[in-house]
Amino acid sequence: MERLNKYLAHAGIGSRRHCETLIQSGRVKVNGRVVNLLGSKIDPESHKVSVDDTPIKTEKAVYWVVNKPTGVLCTNHDPSGRPLAKDLIPHVEQRVYTVGRLDESSEGLLLMTNDGDLAHKLMHPKFEIEKTYVVLVAGKPSLQDLERLTEGVWIAEGKVAAKKVKRMKPVGEATQLRIVLSEGKNREIRRMLAKLGHKVLKLKRIGLGPIQLDKLPRGKSRKLSLPELNDLKKLVQSRVKRVAQDADANHA
C-alpha cells in the first residue's frame, strides 16, 4: 500500500503539498469514489486513481538538467505565449516541472523532473539544500556589504541571509560574486543586493546541491547521471534525517 499523495506526486501531478490540496478539495477519486482524507492509502496495482476525472498513469521517474537562458519562464503555461522551460526539452515524453524557479531575467541550472517527492524536499527551506549562483553586480560591494549578506538583510517576508558569499573578480565597473543560498524566496538575491545599493546585472545558477551546470550550453539539456542522482538522494536523506533528529531533540 502507498499513500495517495505520494502516489500522485510520483505520477508527476505536483509536489506532495499540491497533491494534498487536490485530495482535500475532493478532486481525487479512487475506483470512482471521491477520497478527501489525507493519509489515505491505495494499492497502485489494483486501484484506479483519477484527478478531475482524468485517469492517472504512473510514469517512469526522469531527471533532466537544463541550462535556462534569460527570457524563458519556469511555468507550464503563459497566456502571453512567452517561451517556457519545458519547451527546452520537447523530447521528454513525461510531464515534468522545474525544481524551484529562476525568474525570467535569470539563467542557469534547472532540474526538471516528475519525481514530486524529491522535488518537494529539494525546495523545502527546512532541508537547507544549497543553491550556488554567480552574480554580476553594479559597483564594487565592500567587505561590509558582503558580511551583511551573510548576517541577514530585511525584505518584505522577513530577514533573509546568504549562506556563503565570495567576491570573485572585478568586471569593469561591476563585480562578480559567488553566492550560496540554502533557501530561495522570490528574486531573493536581487532584492538583498538592491537593499545594499547594488543592482544585479546578471544572475546565473551554477549548482543545486551536488549537481553542477559545468559546460552545458545555454538552452541545452542532459539527463542526470546515476551517480549524480544517488548523490542528490543521499544528500536529501541526510537532511531529512537531521530534521527528524532535531525535532526529536526539541520534544525530549
N, C-alpha and C positions, 0 to 999 in steps of 0.2 A: 504494500500500500504506500501511496505517496501523497503528501499534502497537495491540495488542489492549487494553491497559489504557486507552489514550486513547480508543479507540472505546467501551469500556464506560462511561467517565466521561462522555463526550458523550451517551451514551444515558440518562443520569440514574441510573445504578446507584449512584454514590457518587464519592468522591474517587479520584484515581489510586491512592493508597496502599491504600484499601479494595479497589479492583479488583485490585490486585496480590495482595492476600491471598486473594481469591476464586480467582485463577488458580493460585497456589501450593497452594491447598487442593484442587485438582482438581475444582472446582465449575463450571468453564467448559469448554464444548465448542465446537469449530469443525467444522462439517459432520459432527456426530455423534461426533467423537473428542475425548477429553479433551486439552486443551492446558494444561500447567502450567509452561511455561518463560517466565520474564519476558523481555520483549524480542521475543516472538513478534509477527509482523505478519500482517494479514489484508487482503483486498480487500473493502471494505464493499459493493461492488456484487454480488459473486458468492458470498461466503462466508456461511453461515448460522451465527449465534452464539447460544448459549443459556447461561443460568446456572441451575443446578439443574434442567436440562431444560426451562426456560421460555424460549421464543424471545425474543430481544432485537430490538426495533424502535427504530431511531434516531428521535429526536424533534427537532422544531424547538427550538432553544435559546430559553428565555424568561427574563426577568429582572423580578422584581417587588420593589418596596419596600413594606414593611408596617410600620405603627406598632403594635407589640405592646403590648397592655395588661398590667398585672400579673395574675398568676393563670393566664397562658397558658404552656404548655410548649413548648420548642423541640426536640421529638422527634416522630417519626412514629407513635409508639404509646405509650399509657399504660394499664396494667392497671386503674387506678382510674377511668378514664373522664374525667379532667380535660380541659379544653379545650386544643387543640393549635394551634400557629401555622398549620398547613396548613388548619385549619378556617376561618381568616380569608379564604382565597382559594378558596372552593368552585367558583368559575367558571373556575379554571385547570385545563385538562384534563391537562397534563403532570404527571409525578411530580417535584415539586420538593422541595428541602430547604433548610434555613437555612444561610447562610454564617456560621459561628460561632454562638454561643449567647448568649442573655440568660437569666439564671436566672429562676425563677418570680416572684420579688419585684421584678424589674426591668422596665422598659418602654422603648419607643422603637424606633429604626430596626433593622429586619431586612431583609437582602437574601435573597430566596428565588429559587433558580434550579435548572435541571437541567444547567447547564454545570459539570461536575465539575472540569474542568481549571482554569478560572478560580477556582472556589470554593477549590480546594486552595491556589492561590497567594495568594489573599487571606487565608487563615487561617494560612499557614505563617509562624512568627515570623521566619525569616531574611529575608523580604522586607519586614518592618517597615512594613506598611500601617497607617496611623494610624486609630484609632477615637476619637471625641470624645464625652464624656459630660458631662451636667450632674448634679451630685451635691449633695443636701441632707444636711448632716451635723449631728449634735447638737453644741452648743457652738460655740466660736469658735477654730478652729485658729490657732496662732501662725505667724509667718513661719518660725520654725524647723521647725514641723511640715510646712509646705509644702515647704521645702528638703529635708527628709528624704524626702518622697515622690519627688522627682526624683533624689536621691542614691542611694536604694535602701533597701528595707525587707526584712528577712529573714522569709520564711514557710517552710512545710514543704518546698516544692520548691526553695528556694534564695532568692537575692536578686532582688527584682523592683523596678522603678522606673518611675515615670510619665515620659513624655517632656516634658510641659508641665503645669503646674498654675497656675491663676489664681483668686484669690478674687473672686467676683462681687458678692455683696451679702449683708447680714445678713437673716435672716427670723425675727424674734422672737429666741428664744434659740438659733436654729440659723444655719448659714451655707451659702450656696450656692457651690459650687466648679465650675470647668470643668477637666476632667481629660482629657488626651490620652494614650492608650497606643499603643505600636507592637507589642505582643504581647497576649495575653489568656488568662491562666490562669484556672481556675475560681474565680469570685467574687473576682477579684484585688483590685479596688478596695475592696470591703467588708473584706477581710482586711488590706489595707495600713492602712486607716484605723483598724480595730479595734486594731491594734498600737500606734497613736498615741493610743488612748483616745477615738476619735470614732466613734460609731455612725452608720451610713448610714441615713437616714430615707427617702430617695427617690433612685433612680438611673435616669437616662434617657439612652439613647444617641441622639445627635442627628447624628452624622456617621460615615461609613465612607469613608476616602479623600476623593475629591471629591464623594461623594454626601451630600446633606443631607436631613434629615427635613422641615425647613421647617414648613409649616402643615398637613401631612397629619393628618387627625383620628385620634384613638385608635381602633384596631380596623379602620381602613380601609387600602386598598392602592391602588397605582398602578403602571403599567408604568414601567420605567426608560426614559428618553428616549434616543434615539440619540446625541445629544451627550454625555449622562452616561455611556453605555456606552463610547463612544470614549475619553472622558477616563479612565475606570476602566481600560480595557485599556492605554492609553498609560502610565499610572502603573505598572501591573503589569509591562509590558515593560521599563520603565526600571529597575525594581528587580531583575528577573531579569538584565538586562544587567550591572548593578552588582555583583551577587553573583558572576556569572561572571568579571568582570574582577578582583574581589578574590581569587577562587580562583586565577586565573592568576598574579596578582602574588605570592601566597603560595608558589606552586610554582616561581617563577622563580629 
